[in-house]
């Protein structure tokens, strides 16, 4: 099939690479978000998907909105049979959805109808789910509501961060997407409507959402930190300055009030509403991340000091 691939961030790269290497499908163009300022220089930078397409010599389309007349004309002229989508980040209206004869097939990193929305992996970890996965479905104007072609499942490990889990799902999801397109081309795959039960939502995670709630029980603190690692990154405040935190370890020990800090020889412990947690890495503002004991050696928390 003639393919126009839509995607933007790194988790979309395994899918694009797989389709570029496919002997059954031809990627005739890539649609991605416009170049955006990045780094200290704030110079415009190509998205990861756009950069890979450039390397492969594939045409790159970067509309501000997918409803732009020029983009719709370009898409129509390309005459795609199908448009696979992985984390594109732009709203697709009916005019665009109707162009490919096999529609748009979205790879979503959850087992739909669970965790529809922008941050399904983060939501699954924070909720304490033991199993998640990826789904391919026919894109509609509703948010992740279309009928499902196929799924793969993935166990959420005890120490999984959102970054680690998403990396695995991006790889297994790429294989699922490729097999879905094969099945559509062969006429052997039929999408099944999502059930009405089990619907949940995963909105975009903000920096405010990533603030560590020390008044919550330790398992909730642990899951929150892992869910926002590496981005936007868990944070708290110490002496009125923001510090970022890496994943923590639940100890099962007690004896500290929420947010209270106790420095030991090889550990830095913080109280929660239940057990204390041991800090991993700590990153003060303007500095690199460091082991918690090194951070404590520098700032020397006094008895009674706490994170707020």
C-alpha positions as CSV (number, residue, x, y, z in Angstrom):
1,X,0.0,0.0,0.0
2,X,1.0,3.6,-0.5
3,X,1.5,5.0,3.0
4,X,1.6,8.5,4.5
5,X,2.9,8.1,8.0
6,X,1.9,10.7,10.7
7,X,4.0,11.0,13.9
8,X,6.2,13.3,15.9
9,X,8.2,12.1,18.9
10,X,10.8,9.3,19.4
11,X,8.2,6.6,20.4
12,X,7.0,6.8,16.8
13,X,10.4,6.0,15.3
14,X,10.2,2.1,15.6
15,X,7.0,2.1,13.7
16,X,8.3,4.4,11.0
17,X,11.5,2.4,10.6
18,X,9.6,-0.8,10.3
19,X,7.4,0.6,7.6
20,X,10.3,2.2,5.7
21,X,11.9,-1.3,5.7
22,X,8.7,-3.0,4.6
23,X,8.6,-4.9,1.3
24,X,4.8,-4.6,1.2
25,X,4.2,-0.9,1.8
26,X,5.7,2.3,0.4
27,X,6.1,5.3,2.6
28,X,5.5,8.2,0.2
29,X,5.5,11.0,2.7
30,X,5.6,11.7,6.5
31,X,3.4,14.2,8.3
32,X,4.8,15.7,11.5
33,X,4.6,18.7,13.8
34,X,6.4,21.9,12.6
35,X,10.0,22.5,13.6
36,X,10.1,23.8,17.1
37,X,12.7,25.7,19.2
38,X,15.0,23.3,21.2
39,X,18.1,23.4,23.3
40,X,19.8,26.4,24.8
41,X,20.0,28.1,21.4
42,X,16.3,27.8,20.9
43,X,16.9,27.2,17.2
44,X,14.1,25.5,15.3
45,X,14.7,21.7,15.2
46,X,13.1,18.9,13.2
47,X,10.9,16.5,15.1
48,X,12.5,13.0,15.6
49,X,10.1,11.6,12.9
50,X,10.8,14.4,10.5
51,X,14.6,13.9,11.0
52,X,14.3,10.2,10.2
53,X,12.2,10.9,7.1
54,X,14.8,13.4,5.9
55,X,17.5,10.7,6.3
56,X,15.4,8.3,4.3
57,X,14.7,10.8,1.6
58,X,11.0,10.8,2.2
59,X,8.9,14.0,1.7
60,X,8.0,15.7,5.0
61,X,4.8,17.7,5.5
62,X,4.6,20.0,8.5
63,X,1.2,21.7,8.6
64,X,0.3,23.9,11.6
65,X,-3.1,22.4,11.4
66,X,-4.2,19.3,9.5
67,X,-7.2,21.2,8.3
68,X,-5.2,23.6,6.2
69,X,-6.3,23.6,2.6
70,X,-2.7,23.4,1.2
71,X,-2.1,20.3,3.4
72,X,-5.3,18.6,2.3
73,X,-4.4,19.2,-1.3
74,X,-1.0,17.7,-0.8
75,X,-2.4,14.7,1.0
76,X,-5.0,14.2,-1.8
77,X,-2.3,14.4,-4.5
78,X,-0.3,11.8,-2.7
79,X,-3.2,9.4,-3.0
80,X,-2.4,7.2,0.0
81,X,-4.1,3.9,0.5
82,X,-3.7,4.2,4.3
83,X,-2.3,6.6,6.9
84,X,-0.8,5.1,10.0
85,X,-0.5,7.4,13.0
86,X,1.7,7.2,16.1
87,X,1.7,10.1,18.5
88,X,1.3,12.8,15.8
89,X,-0.1,15.4,18.2
90,X,-2.4,17.2,15.8
91,X,-6.2,17.0,15.5
92,X,-7.4,15.3,12.4
93,X,-10.8,16.5,11.0
94,X,-13.2,14.7,8.7
95,X,-11.7,16.3,5.5
96,X,-8.3,14.6,6.3
97,X,-9.8,11.4,7.6
98,X,-11.7,10.8,4.4
99,X,-8.7,11.0,2.0
100,X,-7.1,7.5,2.3
101,X,-9.3,4.7,1.1
102,X,-8.4,2.5,4.1
103,X,-8.6,5.4,6.5
104,X,-6.1,6.4,9.3
105,X,-4.9,3.6,11.6
106,X,-3.7,4.8,15.0
107,X,-1.3,3.0,17.3
108,X,-2.2,3.9,20.9
109,X,-0.2,2.8,23.9
110,X,-3.0,1.3,26.0
111,X,-5.5,-1.5,25.9
112,X,-8.5,0.4,24.6
113,X,-11.0,1.5,25.9
114,X,-8.7,2.0,28.9
115,X,-6.7,5.2,29.1
116,X,-7.9,7.1,26.1
117,X,-6.0,10.4,25.7
118,X,-2.5,11.9,25.6
119,X,-0.7,10.1,28.4
120,X,-1.8,6.4,28.6
121,X,1.5,5.0,29.8
122,X,1.9,7.5,32.6
123,X,-1.7,6.9,33.7
124,X,-1.4,3.2,33.8
125,X,1.7,3.4,36.0
126,X,0.2,5.9,38.3
127,X,-3.0,3.9,38.7
128,X,-1.0,0.8,39.7
129,X,-2.1,-1.3,36.7
130,X,-0.2,-4.6,36.4
131,X,-0.9,-5.1,32.6
132,X,-1.1,-2.6,29.8
133,X,-0.4,-2.8,26.1
134,X,-0.9,-1.2,22.7
135,X,-3.9,-1.1,20.3
136,X,-4.3,-0.3,16.7
137,X,-7.7,1.2,15.8
138,X,-9.5,3.1,13.0
139,X,-9.2,6.8,13.7
140,X,-12.4,8.7,14.1
141,X,-13.1,12.3,15.1
142,X,-13.7,11.2,18.7
143,X,-10.8,10.9,21.1
144,X,-9.5,7.3,20.7
145,X,-13.0,6.0,20.2
146,X,-12.6,4.0,16.9
147,X,-13.0,0.3,16.4
148,X,-9.9,-1.8,17.3
149,X,-8.0,-3.9,14.8
150,X,-5.6,-5.6,17.3
151,X,-3.7,-5.4,20.6
152,X,-0.5,-6.6,22.2
153,X,-0.1,-6.8,26.0
154,X,2.8,-5.8,28.2
155,X,3.4,-6.4,31.9
156,X,4.2,-3.3,34.0
157,X,7.3,-4.1,36.1
158,X,7.6,-3.1,39.7
159,X,10.3,-0.5,38.9
160,X,9.1,0.5,35.4
161,X,9.3,4.2,34.6
162,X,7.1,5.7,31.9
163,X,10.2,6.0,29.7
164,X,11.2,2.4,30.0
165,X,7.7,1.1,29.5
166,X,7.0,3.3,26.6
167,X,10.2,2.2,24.9
168,X,9.1,-1.5,25.1
169,X,5.6,-0.6,23.9
170,X,7.0,1.4,21.0
171,X,8.8,-1.7,19.8
172,X,6.0,-4.2,20.2
173,X,3.5,-1.7,18.9
174,X,5.5,-1.2,15.7
175,X,5.2,-4.9,15.0
176,X,1.5,-4.7,15.7
177,X,1.0,-1.7,13.4
178,X,2.9,-3.4,10.6
179,X,0.8,-6.6,10.9
180,X,-2.4,-4.5,11.1
181,X,-1.6,-2.8,7.8
182,X,-0.8,-6.2,6.2
183,X,-4.1,-7.5,7.4
184,X,-6.0,-4.5,6.0
185,X,-4.3,-4.9,2.6
186,X,-5.1,-8.6,2.5
187,X,-8.7,-7.8,3.4
188,X,-8.5,-10.3,6.3
189,X,-8.7,-7.9,9.2
190,X,-11.9,-6.3,10.5
191,X,-12.0,-3.7,13.3
192,X,-14.2,-4.4,16.3
193,X,-16.1,-1.7,18.1
194,X,-14.7,-0.8,21.6
195,X,-16.9,-2.0,24.5
196,X,-18.9,0.6,26.4
197,X,-17.5,-0.6,29.8
198,X,-14.0,0.0,31.0
199,X,-13.5,3.5,29.5
200,X,-10.9,5.7,31.3
201,X,-9.0,8.8,30.3
202,X,-5.4,9.9,30.4
203,X,-5.0,13.6,29.9
204,X,-1.6,15.2,29.2
205,X,0.6,15.3,32.3
206,X,1.6,18.8,33.4
207,X,4.5,20.0,35.5
208,X,2.0,20.7,38.3
209,X,0.9,17.0,38.1
210,X,4.5,15.9,38.7
211,X,4.8,17.5,42.1
212,X,5.4,14.8,44.7
213,X,2.5,14.4,47.2
214,X,4.3,13.5,50.4
215,X,0.9,13.3,52.2
216,X,0.0,10.3,50.1
217,X,1.0,6.7,51.0
218,X,4.4,5.5,49.9
219,X,3.1,3.3,47.0
220,X,1.3,6.3,45.5
221,X,4.4,8.4,45.8
222,X,6.5,5.7,44.1
223,X,4.0,5.3,41.3
224,X,3.7,9.1,40.7
225,X,7.5,9.5,40.5
226,X,7.9,6.6,38.0
227,X,4.9,7.8,36.0
228,X,6.5,11.2,35.3
229,X,10.0,9.9,34.7
230,X,11.7,11.1,32.5
231,X,9.2,13.8,31.6
232,X,8.1,16.2,32.9
233,X,10.1,14.8,35.9
234,X,9.0,14.5,39.6
235,X,9.8,17.5,41.8
236,X,9.4,18.9,45.2
237,X,10.8,22.0,47.1
238,X,13.6,22.2,49.6
239,X,14.4,25.6,51.3
240,X,12.1,27.3,48.8
241,X,14.0,25.9,45.8
242,X,12.7,23.3,43.4
243,X,14.5,19.9,43.2
244,X,13.8,17.1,40.8
245,X,13.7,13.5,42.0
246,X,14.3,10.2,40.3
247,X,12.5,7.0,41.2
248,X,12.3,6.2,44.9
249,X,12.4,2.9,46.8
250,X,9.6,2.0,49.3
251,X,11.3,0.7,52.4
252,X,8.3,-0.5,54.6
253,X,9.9,1.4,57.5
254,X,8.1,4.1,59.5
255,X,9.0,6.9,61.8
256,X,8.9,10.1,59.6
257,X,6.2,12.6,59.0
258,X,5.2,13.4,55.4
259,X,8.1,15.2,53.7
260,X,10.5,14.9,56.7
261,X,14.1,14.1,55.7
262,X,16.4,11.7,57.5
263,X,20.0,11.4,56.3
264,X,21.8,8.1,56.9
265,X,25.2,6.9,55.9
266,X,24.1,5.3,52.7
267,X,20.5,6.5,52.4
268,X,18.3,9.6,52.4
269,X,14.9,8.8,53.7
270,X,11.7,10.8,53.3
271,X,8.4,10.3,55.1
272,X,5.1,9.8,53.5
273,X,1.6,9.1,54.8
274,X,2.6,5.5,55.4
275,X,6.2,4.1,55.0
276,X,9.3,6.1,54.3
277,X,10.9,6.1,50.9
278,X,14.6,6.1,50.0
279,X,15.5,8.7,47.4
280,X,17.4,7.8,44.3
281,X,18.8,10.7,42.3
282,X,18.3,14.3,43.2
283,X,18.7,17.2,40.8
284,X,18.9,20.8,42.3
285,X,18.0,23.7,40.0
286,X,20.8,24.5,37.6
287,X,22.8,21.3,38.4
288,X,23.1,17.8,37.2
289,X,21.3,14.9,38.8
290,X,23.3,13.2,41.6
291,X,22.9,10.4,44.1
292,X,20.8,11.5,47.1
293,X,23.6,10.9,49.6
294,X,25.8,13.3,47.6
295,X,23.1,15.9,47.5
296,X,22.5,15.6,51.2
297,X,26.3,15.9,51.9
298,X,26.2,19.2,50.1
299,X,23.1,20.8,51.5
300,X,23.3,19.2,55.0
301,X,19.6,19.0,55.9
302,X,19.0,20.0,59.5
303,X,16.9,18.0,62.0
304,X,13.2,18.7,61.3
305,X,13.8,20.0,57.7
306,X,11.5,18.6,55.1
307,X,10.4,18.7,51.5
308,X,7.3,20.8,50.9
